[in-house]
Amino acid sequence: MQRHPTLMLVAFVAALVAACVVSSWRTYDAAGARARDYSPRQVRAIVRDVFGSRAAPAIEVVDCETGGTFNERALGAAGERGIFQIHPVHFGRLDEARLWQPRYNARVAFRMSRGGRDWDPWTCKP
């Protein structure tokens, strides 16, 4: 049986589009779902330490941005990194490799959110 090249191409494009749509619905894990160095409890403690009295809304943002996993290796569909899903548009002025570290990621988010008072840059709001 001969396969028609046009149908094969259409099927491939349809599968690719479906994968892209599904991928935009969730946060990815850069190193695999189980590869992590910090537990959710440790991530929450780091966020509390960095944000102090403004930690509760910050923890809500992390919970939402990581899809409830609190995984420091979360990688968003647009390349966002870490627990606060820092967008690549900000990478130029940051140490990109350190964005996987929860404390550095939280400190960046603390500065970006004006001390936990402005969550406009995030998709998830407290």
Secondary structure as GFF3:
##gff-version 3
##sequence-region A 1 126
A	DSSP	alpha_helix	5	23	.	.	.	ID=ss1
A	DSSP	beta_strand	28	29	.	.	.	ID=ss2
A	DSSP	alpha_helix	40	51	.	.	.	ID=ss3
A	DSSP	three_ten_helix	52	54	.	.	.	ID=ss4
A	DSSP	alpha_helix	55	65	.	.	.	ID=ss5
A	DSSP	beta_strand	74	75	.	.	.	ID=ss6
A	DSSP	three_ten_helix	88	93	.	.	.	ID=ss7
A	DSSP	three_ten_helix	96	100	.	.	.	ID=ss8
A	DSSP	alpha_helix	102	112	.	.	.	ID=ss9
###
